[in-house]
Amino acid sequence: MISNQILQSTIDGMMGIAHVELCVTDTEGKIVVATMTEKKNFESAVVDFVKSPADSQEIQNCQFFKIFDEQQLEYILIASGASENVYLVGKMAAFQLQNLLVAYKERFDKDNFIKNLLLDNLLLVDIYSRAKKLHLQIDLKRVVMIVETTSAKENNAMELIKDCLGLSGTKEIVTAVDESNVIIVKELPDEQSTKEIDKSAKAIVAHLCKEGLEGVRIAFGTPVNEIKEVSRSYKEAKMALDVGKIFFAEKDVIPYSKLGIGRLIYQLPIPLCKMFIKEIFSGKNPDDFDEETLSTINKFFENSLNVSETSRQLFIHRNTLVYRLDKLQKSTNLDLRVFEDAITFKIALMVVKYMKYMEAQEF
């Protein structure tokens, strides 16, 4: 349905060009919008015109026109004035409003189609038939991006994203399937890589932050080559957003392809995680490690188990670092200088993060 603001703007423009007064009523004769300064009562005339088989008719020295939406009578347009071209102007205005109805309905249908496509609510045959009807190319490379922000309502964020993208109506589709996230279905040139998608996502983050939004994060799935696979890219982006909150809290752009082992841990059942932690740490909680030990462990992993580089960055003697690692080995039976033990310890720390996140979600 067209908004009254759009209707008013359209007939104001027509009146400004042709100097013919216009009025749009519903099928019961109640005025919706009008350019006429003196509002006339057209109710009885409109009711009689609606009942007649004519699509246009002269009544009370005015030209009446019917405006349909797919065979359903939606509005009555009334044109009046001293000009000899009142009928012609009225006919053109009615044609313009008819086209607006079609355009706005198609835009709504496209948004509705994309939402159902993302949520896997369509049969394969429906995807192809509706995509063709909505003039959406089937075999085109696309990627789904999810934009999350903690400081703006959905509609505000959506409008800001559209402004940032400079939408032409063909390159990106911006929609939402819930109240917290905005979805971008982005068309991609064949040669566009994950790095370029990442660059585009960072540009959106920068724009939204500049506009005053807080907590902006973007996750995106892997590019897909057919419209039927768009839902897969959406599911990947959704997982990337969740996994990113657990393991990559410092990042504001999270590609699904960079989740690594975090993607596997995210899919583990909590009872299995608890059993694993109990086996590795013998019932101890990694949170019990003091701040010095945790910073040493993290820095050691950051430097790929390099003792010399880690001690240099921590501003401690090499022997001090070795002492700390020996102490950790005695309490956990894991020597971080041994690759296999280091992997086990790293995974265990990630599992603990995952468990804490899931526990927080339950409250």
C-alpha positions as CSV (number, residue, x, y, z in Angstrom):
1,M,0.0,0.0,0.0
2,I,1.3,3.5,-0.9
3,S,1.7,5.9,2.0
4,N,-0.5,9.0,2.1
5,Q,2.7,11.1,2.0
6,I,3.7,9.6,-1.4
7,L,0.2,10.0,-2.7
8,Q,0.1,13.7,-1.6
9,S,3.5,14.4,-3.1
10,T,2.5,12.8,-6.4
11,I,-0.7,14.8,-6.9
12,D,1.0,18.0,-5.7
13,G,3.6,17.5,-8.4
14,M,0.9,16.9,-11.1
15,M,-1.0,19.9,-10.0
16,G,2.1,22.1,-10.0
17,I,2.8,21.1,-13.6
18,A,-0.7,21.0,-15.1
19,H,-2.6,23.4,-12.8
20,V,-5.5,20.9,-12.3
21,E,-6.9,20.2,-8.9
22,L,-6.7,16.6,-7.8
23,C,-8.3,14.6,-5.1
24,V,-7.9,10.9,-4.1
25,T,-10.7,9.2,-2.2
26,D,-11.3,5.6,-1.0
27,T,-14.1,3.6,-2.4
28,E,-16.6,5.0,0.1
29,G,-15.8,8.6,-0.9
30,K,-13.7,9.6,2.0
31,I,-10.8,11.9,1.0
32,V,-7.4,10.4,1.4
33,V,-5.3,13.2,-0.1
34,A,-6.1,16.4,-2.1
35,T,-4.7,19.5,-3.6
36,M,-8.0,21.4,-3.4
37,T,-8.1,24.2,-0.9
38,E,-11.9,24.0,-0.6
39,K,-12.7,20.4,0.3
40,K,-15.9,19.2,-1.4
41,N,-18.2,16.3,-0.4
42,F,-17.8,13.6,-3.0
43,E,-19.1,10.7,-1.0
44,S,-22.4,10.1,-2.7
45,A,-21.0,10.7,-6.2
46,V,-18.1,8.3,-5.5
47,V,-20.4,5.6,-4.2
48,D,-22.5,5.9,-7.4
49,F,-19.4,5.9,-9.6
50,V,-18.0,2.8,-7.9
51,K,-21.3,0.9,-8.7
52,S,-21.1,1.9,-12.3
53,P,-19.2,-0.2,-14.9
54,A,-17.4,2.8,-16.3
55,D,-13.7,3.4,-15.5
56,S,-14.0,7.1,-16.0
57,Q,-16.9,9.5,-15.9
58,E,-17.8,13.2,-15.6
59,I,-19.7,14.0,-12.5
60,Q,-20.4,17.4,-10.9
61,N,-18.2,19.1,-13.5
62,C,-15.3,16.9,-12.4
63,Q,-13.6,13.9,-14.0
64,F,-13.7,10.7,-12.0
65,F,-11.3,7.8,-12.6
66,K,-11.0,4.4,-11.0
67,I,-7.6,3.1,-9.9
68,F,-7.2,-0.6,-9.5
69,D,-4.7,-2.9,-7.7
70,E,-4.7,-6.2,-9.6
71,Q,-8.4,-6.0,-10.5
72,Q,-9.3,-4.7,-7.0
73,L,-10.7,-1.2,-7.0
74,E,-8.4,0.7,-4.6
75,Y,-8.9,4.5,-5.1
76,I,-11.0,7.0,-6.9
77,L,-9.2,10.0,-8.5
78,I,-11.1,13.2,-9.0
79,A,-9.8,16.0,-11.3
80,S,-11.3,19.5,-11.6
81,G,-10.4,22.9,-13.0
82,A,-11.1,25.4,-15.7
83,S,-8.5,23.9,-18.1
84,E,-9.7,22.1,-21.2
85,N,-7.2,19.3,-20.4
86,V,-8.7,18.3,-17.1
87,Y,-9.7,14.8,-18.5
88,L,-6.2,14.3,-20.1
89,V,-4.4,15.4,-16.9
90,G,-6.7,13.3,-14.8
91,K,-6.1,10.3,-17.0
92,M,-2.3,10.7,-16.7
93,A,-2.5,11.1,-13.0
94,A,-4.6,8.0,-12.7
95,F,-2.0,6.1,-14.8
96,Q,0.8,7.4,-12.6
97,L,-0.9,6.3,-9.4
98,Q,-1.7,2.9,-10.9
99,N,2.0,2.4,-11.7
100,L,2.9,3.5,-8.2
101,L,0.6,0.8,-6.7
102,V,2.3,-1.8,-8.9
103,A,5.8,-0.6,-8.0
104,Y,5.2,-0.5,-4.3
105,K,3.5,-3.8,-4.3
106,E,6.5,-5.4,-6.1
107,R,8.9,-3.9,-3.7
108,F,6.9,-5.3,-0.8
109,D,6.7,-8.7,-2.5
110,K,10.5,-8.7,-3.1
111,D,11.2,-8.0,0.6
112,N,8.7,-10.7,1.6
113,F,10.3,-13.1,-0.9
114,I,13.8,-12.4,0.4
115,K,12.7,-12.9,4.1
116,N,11.2,-16.3,3.3
117,L,14.2,-17.3,1.2
118,L,16.6,-16.5,4.1
119,L,14.4,-18.5,6.5
120,D,14.1,-21.5,4.2
121,N,10.3,-21.2,3.9
122,L,10.1,-21.7,0.2
123,L,10.0,-24.8,-2.0
124,L,12.7,-24.9,-4.8
125,V,10.1,-24.5,-7.5
126,D,8.6,-21.4,-5.7
127,I,12.1,-19.9,-5.4
128,Y,12.7,-20.0,-9.2
129,S,9.2,-18.9,-10.2
130,R,9.0,-16.0,-7.8
131,A,12.5,-14.9,-8.5
132,K,11.7,-14.7,-12.2
133,K,8.5,-12.8,-11.5
134,L,10.4,-10.3,-9.3
135,H,13.2,-9.9,-11.9
136,L,15.8,-11.4,-9.7
137,Q,18.7,-13.1,-11.5
138,I,18.9,-16.8,-10.4
139,D,22.6,-17.6,-11.2
140,L,24.3,-14.6,-9.6
141,K,27.0,-14.5,-7.0
142,R,25.7,-13.2,-3.7
143,V,26.7,-13.0,0.0
144,V,24.6,-12.4,3.1
145,M,25.8,-9.9,5.7
146,I,24.1,-9.4,9.1
147,V,24.5,-6.0,10.8
148,E,24.0,-5.9,14.5
149,T,23.9,-2.7,16.6
150,T,23.1,-2.1,20.3
151,S,22.1,1.5,20.1
152,A,19.6,2.0,17.3
153,K,16.2,0.8,16.4
154,E,16.0,-1.5,13.4
155,N,14.4,1.1,11.0
156,N,17.0,3.7,11.8
157,A,19.9,1.3,11.3
158,M,18.3,0.1,8.1
159,E,18.0,3.6,6.6
160,L,21.5,4.5,7.6
161,I,22.8,1.3,5.9
162,K,20.8,2.1,2.7
163,D,22.4,5.6,2.7
164,C,25.8,4.1,3.1
165,L,25.4,1.6,0.3
166,G,23.9,4.2,-2.0
167,L,21.3,1.6,-3.1
168,S,20.3,1.7,-6.8
169,G,17.7,-1.1,-6.1
170,T,19.7,-3.7,-8.0
171,K,23.0,-4.3,-6.2
172,E,21.9,-4.9,-2.6
173,I,18.7,-5.9,-0.9
174,V,18.4,-4.6,2.7
175,T,15.8,-6.3,5.0
176,A,15.2,-7.7,8.4
177,V,13.9,-11.0,9.8
178,D,13.9,-9.9,13.5
179,E,14.1,-6.8,15.6
180,S,17.8,-6.9,16.4
181,N,19.5,-7.4,13.1
182,V,19.5,-5.9,9.6
183,I,20.3,-8.2,6.7
184,I,22.1,-7.3,3.5
185,V,21.9,-9.6,0.5
186,K,24.8,-8.3,-1.6
187,E,25.4,-9.0,-5.2
188,L,29.1,-9.7,-6.0
189,P,31.2,-9.4,-9.2
190,D,32.7,-12.8,-10.0
191,E,36.2,-11.6,-9.1
192,Q,35.3,-10.1,-5.7
193,S,37.2,-11.9,-2.9
194,T,36.5,-12.3,0.8
195,K,39.0,-9.5,1.5
196,E,37.0,-7.1,-0.6
197,I,33.7,-8.2,1.1
198,D,35.6,-7.6,4.4
199,K,36.6,-4.1,3.2
200,S,33.0,-3.3,2.3
201,A,31.8,-4.5,5.7
202,K,34.4,-2.3,7.5
203,A,33.2,0.7,5.5
204,I,29.6,0.1,6.7
205,V,30.8,-0.2,10.3
206,A,32.7,3.0,10.0
207,H,29.7,4.8,8.5
208,L,27.3,3.6,11.2
209,C,29.8,4.5,14.0
210,K,30.2,8.0,12.5
211,E,26.4,8.3,12.6
212,G,26.5,7.7,16.4
213,L,25.5,4.0,16.5
214,E,27.2,1.8,19.1
215,G,28.1,-1.8,19.3
216,V,28.1,-2.3,15.5
217,R,29.2,-5.7,14.3
218,I,28.9,-7.3,10.9
219,A,29.1,-11.0,10.1
220,F,29.0,-12.5,6.7
221,G,28.7,-16.0,5.2
222,T,30.5,-17.5,2.2
223,P,29.5,-16.3,-1.3
224,V,27.0,-18.5,-3.1
225,N,26.4,-18.8,-6.9
226,E,22.6,-19.4,-7.0
227,I,19.7,-17.7,-5.4
228,K,18.5,-21.0,-3.8
229,E,21.8,-21.1,-1.8
230,V,21.3,-17.6,-0.2
231,S,19.7,-19.2,2.9
232,R,23.0,-21.1,3.5
233,S,25.0,-17.9,3.4
234,Y,22.5,-16.4,5.9
235,K,22.9,-19.3,8.3
236,E,26.6,-19.1,8.1
237,A,26.5,-15.3,8.8
238,K,24.2,-15.9,11.8
239,M,26.6,-18.5,13.2
240,A,29.6,-16.2,12.6
241,L,27.8,-13.4,14.5
242,D,27.3,-15.8,17.5
243,V,30.7,-17.4,17.4
244,G,32.3,-14.0,17.0
245,K,30.8,-12.8,20.3
246,I,32.4,-15.7,22.1
247,F,35.9,-16.0,20.5
248,F,36.4,-12.7,18.6
249,A,34.8,-10.1,20.9
250,E,37.4,-7.5,19.9
251,K,36.5,-7.7,16.2
252,D,33.6,-5.8,14.5
253,V,33.7,-7.7,11.2
254,I,33.6,-11.5,11.4
255,P,33.7,-13.7,8.2
256,Y,32.3,-17.2,8.5
257,S,35.4,-18.5,6.7
258,K,37.7,-17.2,9.5
259,L,35.9,-18.9,12.5
260,G,38.3,-21.8,12.6
261,I,37.9,-24.2,15.4
262,G,35.5,-21.9,17.2
263,R,32.8,-23.0,14.7
264,L,33.2,-26.6,15.8
265,I,33.2,-25.8,19.5
266,Y,30.0,-23.8,19.1
267,Q,28.2,-26.9,18.0
268,L,29.3,-29.1,20.9
269,P,26.7,-30.1,23.5
270,I,27.3,-28.5,27.0
271,P,27.5,-31.9,28.9
272,L,30.3,-33.0,26.5
273,C,32.1,-29.8,27.1
274,K,31.9,-30.1,30.9
275,M,33.2,-33.7,30.7
276,F,36.1,-32.5,28.5
277,I,37.1,-29.7,30.9
278,K,36.9,-32.0,33.9
279,E,39.3,-34.5,32.2
280,I,41.8,-31.8,31.1
281,F,41.9,-29.8,34.3
282,S,41.0,-32.5,36.8
283,G,38.0,-30.7,38.1
284,K,39.8,-27.3,38.4
285,N,38.4,-24.1,36.7
286,P,40.7,-22.3,34.3
287,D,39.2,-19.1,35.7
288,D,41.1,-19.9,38.9
289,F,44.4,-19.1,37.2
290,D,45.8,-15.7,38.4
291,E,46.0,-12.8,36.0
292,E,49.8,-13.2,35.5
293,T,49.4,-16.8,34.4
294,L,46.6,-16.1,32.0
295,S,48.5,-13.1,30.4
296,T,51.5,-15.4,30.1
297,I,49.5,-18.1,28.4
298,N,47.8,-15.8,26.0
299,K,51.0,-14.0,25.0
300,F,52.7,-17.4,24.5
301,F,49.9,-18.5,22.1
302,E,50.0,-15.1,20.3
303,N,53.7,-15.7,19.6
304,S,53.3,-19.2,18.3
305,L,54.9,-20.9,21.3
306,N,58.1,-18.8,20.9
307,V,59.8,-18.5,24.3
308,S,62.2,-15.8,23.4
309,E,59.7,-13.5,21.7
310,T,57.1,-14.0,24.5
311,S,59.6,-13.2,27.3
312,R,60.7,-10.1,25.3
313,Q,57.1,-8.8,24.9
314,L,56.3,-9.5,28.6
315,F,59.5,-7.7,29.6
316,I,60.7,-10.7,31.7
317,H,63.8,-12.9,31.6
318,R,63.6,-16.1,29.6
319,N,64.2,-18.2,32.7
320,T,61.2,-16.5,34.4
321,L,58.9,-17.5,31.5
322,V,60.3,-21.0,31.7
323,Y,59.6,-21.1,35.4
324,R,56.0,-20.0,34.8
325,L,55.5,-22.7,32.1
326,D,57.0,-25.4,34.4
327,K,54.7,-24.3,37.2
328,L,51.7,-24.5,34.9
329,Q,52.8,-27.9,33.7
330,K,52.8,-29.2,37.3
331,S,49.3,-28.0,38.0
332,T,47.7,-29.2,34.7
333,N,50.1,-31.9,33.4
334,L,50.2,-29.9,30.1
335,D,53.5,-28.5,28.8
336,L,52.6,-25.6,26.5
337,R,56.0,-25.9,24.8
338,V,54.8,-29.2,23.4
339,F,52.6,-28.6,20.3
340,E,50.0,-31.3,21.2
341,D,49.7,-30.1,24.8
342,A,49.4,-26.5,23.6
343,I,46.6,-27.4,21.2
344,T,44.7,-29.2,24.0
345,F,45.1,-26.3,26.3
346,K,44.0,-23.8,23.7
347,I,40.9,-25.8,22.9
348,A,40.1,-26.2,26.5
349,L,40.3,-22.4,27.1
350,M,37.9,-21.9,24.1
351,V,35.5,-24.5,25.4
352,V,35.4,-22.7,28.8
353,K,34.6,-19.4,27.0
354,Y,31.8,-21.1,25.0
355,M,30.3,-22.6,28.2
356,K,30.4,-19.3,30.0
357,Y,28.7,-17.6,27.0
358,M,25.9,-20.2,26.9
359,E,25.3,-20.1,30.6
360,A,24.9,-16.3,30.4
361,Q,22.4,-16.7,27.5
362,E,20.2,-18.8,29.8
363,F,19.7,-16.0,32.3
